[in-house]
Amino acid sequence: MTIAYLNNEFLPLEDARVSPMDRGFLFGDGIYEVIPSYGGRLVGAHLHLNRLERGLREVQMDIPWTRDDLLDIFKELLTRNGNGNLGIYLQITRGVTPKRGHAFPEVVRPTFFAYAFDIPAPPDGNIDSATLWTVSTGEDLRWQRCHIKSTSLLGNVLHMMEGVNAGASEILLFDEDDFLTEAAACNVFIVEGSVIRTPALDHQKLAGVTRDMTITTLRQYSDFKVRVEPVSRADVLKADEVWLSSSTKEIAPVIAIDGRVVGGGVAGPVWAAAQTLLAQHRFDTFE
Ligand SMILES: Cc1ncc(COP(=O)(O)O)c(C=O)c1O
């Protein structure tokens, strides 16, 4: 039985109830996070909380919970759910309103919902056991505030379905000038020889915690060159390796783009080196 947390109470997930007048339900007016954990230890907790706080500031929402309150709730959720390989999903919305209206209500009592869900065992950089990803490509048609981790994810949902309908498991998105932004639910890296490239952050990309951890780890512990710079569609299509990054996957090798094989259809050696390093340092460098 999954134990969730809703507005100051731990309870079975199936018993958690939110009013249909909650602005999260009516408008997608909320901010969320996903934080991975292995054996009861959160990965990159403070990086996730930094982004949560930035997001709340962007949407002008104050919350009554301190960082320590949030960490206490997460630790309790992990314990109550067995301290295995668990992701914490949390969302904070602008609460329940008596009357539907776009403008913020005068009195806001945010709704805080969190629960824990099973995630795969921590990836270790082993080529033989890597989970391999296929992707399609498409034009990024989302809004201009993709840097906010908002619960308004319909744009991402529709892009993900474009990928799924094309027989892929993710989709790489390109802007109107055919430069890479990100994927529907991941950031993206490419490898050319010993150079690893990923686009710079702006309003069209989420500042992925895994992206950040990957760049920091590679710069600190490897001789690979990491360049944060524009990446064109042509760069992606001729890359030696293409990776997705996200909290529940860490670094994930892509083996086909629009049905064309990348990197010989296997996880590449640079991926193996990068994911091995991240596995070694995910706790000591980022906790
Ligand atoms: C649109 C988008 N970009 C990037 C990411 C990766 O972010 P993180 O590494 O913090 O999980 C996500 C994660 O869900 C995402 O939804």
The ligand as a Gaussian input file, in Angstrom:
#p B3LYP/6-31G(d) Opt

LIG

0 1
 C       10.617000      18.740000     -19.678000
 C       11.670000      18.142000     -18.820000
 N       12.957000      18.434000     -19.063000
 C       13.946000      17.909000     -18.318000
 C       13.685000      17.047000     -17.263000
 C       14.809000      16.490000     -16.446000
 O       14.859000      17.094000     -15.189000
 P       15.491000      16.352000     -13.921000
 O       16.849000      15.906000     -14.331000
 O       15.528000      17.387000     -12.872000
 O       14.604000      15.204000     -13.605000
 C       12.351000      16.730000     -16.967000
 C       12.056000      15.825000     -15.838000
 O       10.960000      15.438000     -15.594000
 C       11.328000      17.288000     -17.757000
 O       10.036000      17.006000     -17.500000

